[in-house]
Amino acid sequence: MDKKTKIALKASIQHWDNMSKAGSKEGPFSEECALCGLCWGCFGCPVDLRTGDCCGDTPYRPAHAEFVSHGRTAKFKRLAKIEKEFLESLLEDSK
């Protein structure tokens, strides 16, 4: 993983960590994702490289659906934490 991607991945991990906590104003949208901003069309994204389906087969989908349907619920915060842990596993893979 190149340096820019690793920086974007760390920023995405922080983003999901923030969303898992009370008081966050951040949302689970591609416009707020550092990886999405770097990897246009998922090309070269470590999530896509792992799953082969962009964010399709990750904790992102249920977290996004919960947020859009019900807002920043306790369930969303739990799902955000799971997504953060998934992203951390990608960082571990890069070592």
N, C-alpha and C positions, 0 to 999 in steps of 0.2 A: 504494500500500500504506500503510495507516495505521500509526501509531507502535507500537501494541500488537502488530500482526502482524509488523512488522519486528523488534521485540524478540524475539518468539517464534521467528522464523526464525533469528535470530542464535544463540539458545539451542539450537535444533535443530542448527545447523551445528556448534556446539561439542560437542554430544552425540555426533554422528557422528565428529567428529575424535577425541574421547576414545576411542570404541570402536575406532578404527583403530589404537590404540596398545596396547602391552603393559601389562598390569596393570590395565586398566579393569575395573570391576565392573558397568558399565552394560550394558543389553541393548537390542535393537531392538524394543521393545514400545511400544504407544500410550500406556500409563500413564507412560512416561518421556519422551514427546515433548511439547515445549512447544507445537508447532503443534496437535497433537491435543487438548491440554488447552484451547487457546483456541478452536479451530474445531470445535465439536461437530458430528459428522456430516459433516465436511469442508466445511461451509458457509463460504465465504470463505477457505478455505485456498489459499495461493498454489500449492501442489502441484496441487490439484484444478483451479484456474483454468488452469494450464498443460496438464495432461494430460486433463482431463475425466473422469478415472477414479480419483479420490483418489490413492492410492499405487500403483495397479495397474500402470501403465506407467512405472515408475521403477526405479532400482537397488535400491530398498528390498526388493522381493519376493525376489530371489535372495539378498540379504544375510540377510533374516529366515529364509528356508528353510535356508540353510547353518548359521546359528546354532542353530536348533531341532534340526536333524538331527545336527550334528557339534560344536557348541560354538564356542568362540572360536579358530577355526583361522586359519592364515595366509590362506586363501582368504577367510574372513569379514572379516578386517582389510582386505584389498584391496577387497572389495566395500563395506565401510563408508567407505573413502576415496572410492570412486566416488560413493556416495550423498551424501557431504559436498560433493563438487564439483558434483553436480547441484543441491543446495540453494544453494550459492554462486551458481550461475547465476541462480537466482530472485532473489537479492539484487541481482545486477548488473542484472537486468531492471527493478528498481524505481527505478533511478537516473534 
